[in-house]
Every structure is written in structure tokens, then in C-alpha cells.
Amino acid sequence: MKVRVLFHDHCFDGAASAAFVTRFLQARFYPGGEFHYTGLAHRADQLFEDSLFDGEANVIVDFKYATNPNLTWWFDHHQSAFLSPEDAEHFRNDTSGRKILDPSYRSCTKFISAWVKQHYGFEAPDLEELVTWADIVDGALYESARAAVEMREPAMKLTLVIEGSKGPRLVHKIIRAMQHCTLQQIVADGEIQAAYAKLQQTHLHNIDVIRKAGSCDRGVIYFDLVDYGIEGYNKFIPYYLFPDSAYTVSVSTSTFRTKVSVGSNPWAKEPLRHNLATICERYGGGGHPKVGAISFPIGAVLEARKAAAEIREELKT
């Protein structure tokens, strides 16, 4: 039996969710099933192609809801879980009991582990380390910005590899290893060590670029990476460089979108007053109350910069 697992790509929580849900489904529903993985990225069109749902069972974790009739399971924890009001209505009318949303959880992995324990009595004690670190990574529960940027823990090194690797093969390898190995064992793999060493050099370069390109005005950091060709960066770098900040707004481009990223400082000295998911939703994006993003079409740099400027001014208030 073929089981297709669709997950939030280049995201530690997305990969961990895929690993945990695989263990659960293997144990309770599809023993002997062949599990295949596909990473999903937020795009301006936000469409699910029918070809994605090619399994006898199809699963989405840590990503938006799809109305495709071949979707079997869905787990998500984002405030912005639906592409449209019609999708939300479709979800509310679902009677399968296998499509579940709870934005109160910091990580989707933690949500899945709690839900399947409550409803199916499934537990995986050997994956407790994975669940704990997914909650730390996705919830930004690091002790300091320095710890988040220096990435000394195995989970943080894996986060760098998952977020920065090109193509799906290495991320899929990590998802399969997460199902049975400790994070230290996964990091010790020679291929993953080599990928980490290369990406660490890029990480150090990104710190230098953001230091030069970034500025902080009334608690809001801003930088534009379009001319630097940087697609992604460690989201804690801005708070490492500007510790007195409250929010970050940045613009970047990739092979499939132009992106505005909006984040909040987990170590901010003053209470945070803005819901970033709600702000991003007004521009067609979304996320969590403390972190969000907006995807624009390729080449829509002026539109993205305009939105970023408007959001910067709103966050300064």
C-alpha cells in the first residue's frame, strides 16, 4: 500500500511531523505500507495539484488544508490554516475524524503526538527527544539569541541542514532516520556532517550580510536581501545582531516566489502587541501570532517591498 505524506518543506517541525505521523500510521493503520514524502512550500498561487495525492492514503502535516477528496489525514497547528473561507467550510463539514487543527500548539509534532495518544493510545517513547526539540525549534524556546544562532545542539544543526539543503533527497533521508534514530546519531552521518559544514559557512556569511544590510528603527528591524541572492536565513540572526528589537521585516527572493518574512523577538524586553499572522493574512499570507510570511509571485519585488514598508510602519506603533 502506498502512503503519500505531504509536509512543510525545509522546516524541522515539518520533517519531524512527517516522521512521527509515519510511525503512528505504520503502527495503527498501514502496517507494511510504503511511505513516500513530498515537501510543500508556500507559493503565491497556493494551489494543490491533484497529482500530489497519488497514494492509497494521503496525509498532510504542518501545512494548509486541501479539499482534495483523496486527502485521508490532515494535522496542522497554524492560525492561517485555510486558503479560503470555502476551504474552512469544507473542513468544518468533514466527518472523517481524521482532519484535525489546533493552533494552541507551538509545534505540529507535539500536537500530533498528543492527539494520537489521546484518541488512539499511541505512544512512541523513543521519539520523545524529537517531539521535545520540534517544540523548542518551532516555538523559538531557545535560552538566548546567541544559542539559536550558534546552533551547538544536534537538533539545531539538523535544522540548518533541513532548511538549507537543495532538493528533496537529504531531507527525506533525515525524515526516515528520525523515525528510529537519536538526533545525535543522525547528525553523525557523514553526508549530513558534510552538508552541515558547507551550510555553516553560508550561515556565517548571512550573518555578515544582515549586519550590513539591516537597520533597526523604533524596535523594528528591516533588511532587503533581494540583491544578495539569499533565499533563506536563520530567523534568529536579526535578534542576535539587534537585541533591543521587537520585530523583524525582510524581503527575499527564491526560485519560486518573492517573500516578505515577519517575525518577533522571542527575547523582547517589552510585551508584543501585534498578531503577525493576522497582519500577513491581509496580504494573502499567514502563519502564527508571533511569526508569519507572505508569498508574492516571482519578480513581484516592488509589490513585496511596498507590503514590507507598510508592515514596518504598522509594527512601529
C-alpha positions in Angstrom: 0.0 0.0 0.0 1.3 3.4 -1.0 1.0 6.2 1.6 1.9 9.7 0.5 3.0 12.1 3.3 3.0 15.8 2.3 4.8 18.0 4.8 6.0 21.6 5.3 9.3 21.5 3.4 12.6 22.8 4.7 11.2 23.0 8.2 12.4 21.0 11.2 8.8 20.7 12.6 7.6 19.7 9.1 10.1 16.9 8.9 9.6 15.8 12.5 5.8 15.7 11.9 6.3 13.6 8.8 8.5 11.2 10.8 6.1 10.9 13.8 2.9 10.5 11.7 4.6 7.7 9.8 5.3 5.8 13.0 1.7 6.3 14.1 0.2 5.2 10.8 2.5 2.3 10.4 1.6 1.0 13.9 -2.2 1.6 13.8 -3.4 1.7 10.2 -0.9 0.8 7.4 1.5 -1.9 8.6 3.8 -2.8 5.8 2.8 0.4 3.9 5.3 2.1 1.6 5.6 5.7 2.8 6.6 8.4 0.3 7.3 12.0 1.1 6.7 15.3 -0.7 7.7 18.7 0.7 5.3 21.6 0.2 6.3 25.2 0.0 4.1 28.3 0.3 3.6 29.9 -3.1 1.6 32.9 -4.3 -1.0 30.7 -6.1 -1.2 28.3 -3.1 -2.8 25.6 -5.2 -2.7 21.8 -4.5 -2.3 19.8 -7.7 -4.3 16.6 -7.9 -1.1 14.7 -8.8 0.1 15.3 -5.2 -2.5 12.9 -3.9 -1.2 9.7 -5.6 -1.3 7.3 -2.6 -3.9 4.9 -1.5 -3.8 7.0 1.7 -2.7 10.7 1.6 -1.6 12.8 4.5 -0.8 16.4 5.1 1.1 17.6 8.2 2.2 21.1 9.2 0.7 22.7 6.1 -2.5 24.2 4.9 -5.8 22.3 4.4 -6.7 20.8 1.0 -10.2 19.9 -0.2 -9.0 17.1 -2.4 -11.3 14.1 -1.9 -8.2 11.8 -1.8 -6.9 13.5 1.4 -7.1 10.9 4.2 -5.4 12.6 7.1 -4.6 16.3 8.0 -2.8 17.7 11.0 -2.0 21.4 11.4 -1.4 24.0 14.1 -1.3 27.3 12.1 -3.7 30.1 12.7 -3.7 30.6 8.9 -4.7 27.0 8.0 -7.1 27.6 5.1 -6.6 29.0 1.6 -10.2 30.4 1.5 -13.4 30.6 3.5 -14.7 27.8 1.3 -11.8 25.6 2.4 -12.6 26.4 6.1 -16.2 25.5 5.5 -15.2 22.2 3.8 -13.1 21.3 6.8 -16.0 22.1 9.2 -18.2 19.8 7.3 -15.7 16.9 7.3 -17.0 13.9 9.2 -14.0 11.6 8.9 -12.5 12.5 12.3 -9.1 12.4 10.6 -8.6 16.1 9.8 -7.6 17.9 12.8 -6.5 21.5 13.6 -5.3 23.0 16.9 -3.4 26.4 16.8 -2.8 26.3 20.5 0.2 24.0 20.0 3.6 25.5 19.3 4.7 22.6 17.0 2.7 20.3 14.8 4.8 17.3 16.0 3.8 17.9 19.6 0.2 18.3 18.5 0.2 15.0 16.6 1.9 13.1 19.5 -0.7 14.4 22.0 -3.7 13.8 19.7 -2.9 10.3 18.7 -2.1 9.4 22.3 -5.5 10.7 23.4 -7.5 9.2 20.6 -5.6 6.0 19.7 -3.5 5.3 22.8 -0.4 5.5 20.6 2.9 6.4 22.2 6.5 6.4 20.9 8.8 6.9 23.9 11.9 6.7 21.7 10.7 9.8 19.8 10.3 12.0 22.9 13.5 13.8 22.1 12.3 14.5 18.6 8.9 15.8 19.9 10.7 18.0 22.5 13.1 19.6 20.1 10.3 20.2 17.5 8.6 22.2 20.2 11.7 24.1 21.0 12.6 24.9 17.4 9.1 25.8 16.2 8.3 27.6 19.4 11.6 29.5 19.5 12.2 28.3 23.1 16.0 28.8 22.9 17.6 30.3 26.0 19.0 33.2 24.0 19.5 34.5 20.5 23.2 33.5 20.8 22.2 29.9 21.4 19.8 30.0 18.5 22.5 31.4 16.1 25.5 29.3 17.3 23.5 26.1 16.9 25.5 23.8 19.1 22.8 21.2 19.7 22.2 18.3 17.2 18.6 19.4 16.6 19.8 22.9 15.7 22.4 21.5 13.3 19.8 19.4 11.7 17.6 22.5 11.4 20.3 24.2 9.4 20.6 21.2 7.0 16.8 20.8 6.6 16.3 24.5 5.9 19.3 24.9 3.7 19.7 21.7 1.6 18.8 21.7 -2.1 16.5 19.1 -3.5 14.4 16.6 -1.5 16.8 13.6 -1.1 18.6 14.7 2.0 15.5 15.9 3.8 13.8 12.6 3.0 16.8 10.7 4.4 16.5 12.7 7.6 12.8 12.0 7.9 13.4 8.3 7.6 16.2 8.5 10.2 14.1 10.5 12.6 11.7 7.6 12.9 14.3 5.3 14.7 17.5 7.2 15.4 18.5 9.8 18.0 19.3 13.3 16.7 22.9 12.8 17.6 23.1 9.6 15.5 21.5 11.4 12.6 24.0 14.3 12.8 26.9 11.9 12.9 26.1 10.6 9.4 28.9 11.5 7.1 26.7 13.0 4.4 24.8 15.1 6.9 28.1 16.3 8.5 29.4 17.4 5.1 26.2 19.3 4.3 26.2 21.0 7.7 29.8 22.1 7.3 29.1 23.7 4.0 25.8 25.3 5.2 27.5 26.6 8.3 29.8 28.7 6.1 26.8 30.1 4.3 25.2 30.8 7.7 28.3 32.9 8.8 28.1 34.8 5.5 24.4 35.5 6.1 25.2 37.0 9.5 27.7 39.4 7.9 25.2 40.4 5.1 22.3 41.0 7.6 24.7 43.0 9.8 25.5 45.3 6.8 22.0 45.4 5.3 20.0 45.6 8.4 18.8 48.6 10.4 16.5 48.9 13.5 14.1 51.8 13.9 11.7 52.0 16.8 12.1 48.4 17.6 11.6 47.1 14.1 14.5 45.5 12.1 14.4 45.7 8.4 16.6 44.3 5.6 16.3 43.5 1.9 18.1 40.5 0.6 16.9 40.7 -3.0 20.2 42.0 -4.4 22.3 39.5 -2.3 20.6 36.3 -3.7 20.0 34.9 -0.3 16.8 32.7 -0.3 16.7 31.9 3.4 18.5 32.6 6.7 18.4 31.7 10.4 15.4 33.7 11.6 17.2 34.5 14.9 20.1 36.3 13.3 18.3 39.7 13.4 17.7 39.4 17.2 21.3 38.3 17.7 22.5 41.5 15.9 19.8 43.8 17.3 19.0 42.5 20.8 16.8 45.6 21.7 14.4 44.9 18.8 10.8 43.6 18.9 10.1 42.7 15.3 11.8 41.9 12.0 10.6 42.5 8.5 12.6 41.3 5.5 12.3 40.8 1.7 13.9 38.0 -0.2 13.5 36.0 -3.4 13.8 32.4 -4.4 13.3 30.2 -7.5 9.5 30.1 -6.9 8.5 33.3 -5.1 9.2 36.7 -3.7 8.8 36.6 0.1 8.1 39.0 2.9 9.1 37.5 6.3 7.7 39.0 9.5 8.9 37.8 12.9 9.0 38.8 16.6 11.9 38.7 19.0 11.4 35.8 21.5 13.5 37.7 24.0 11.9 41.1 23.6 12.0 43.2 26.7 8.5 44.7 26.1 5.2 42.9 25.6 4.5 42.1 21.9 1.2 43.7 20.8 0.7 42.6 17.2 -0.6 39.3 15.8 1.7 38.7 12.8 -0.4 36.0 11.2 -3.4 38.4 11.1 -1.3 41.1 9.5 0.1 38.8 6.9 -3.3 37.4 6.1 -4.3 40.8 4.8 -1.7 40.4 2.1 -2.6 36.8 1.3 -0.1 35.3 3.7 -0.3 33.9 7.2 1.4 31.9 9.9 1.4 32.2 13.7 0.7 35.1 16.0 4.5 35.6 16.5 5.8 34.7 13.1 4.4 35.0 9.6 5.2 35.4 5.9 3.7 36.5 2.6 4.4 34.8 -0.8 4.3 37.0 -3.9 4.9 35.8 -7.5 8.4 35.6 -8.9 9.6 39.1 -9.9 7.0 40.9 -7.7 9.7 42.7 -5.8 8.1 46.2 -5.9 4.8 44.7 -4.6 6.7 42.9 -1.8 8.7 45.9 -0.8 5.5 48.0 -0.6 3.9 45.5 1.7 7.0 45.3 3.8 7.1 49.1 4.2 3.5 49.2 5.3 4.0 46.4 7.8 7.1 48.1 9.2 5.2 51.2 9.9 2.4 49.3 11.5 4.7 47.4 13.8 6.4 50.6 14.9 3.2 51.8 16.5 
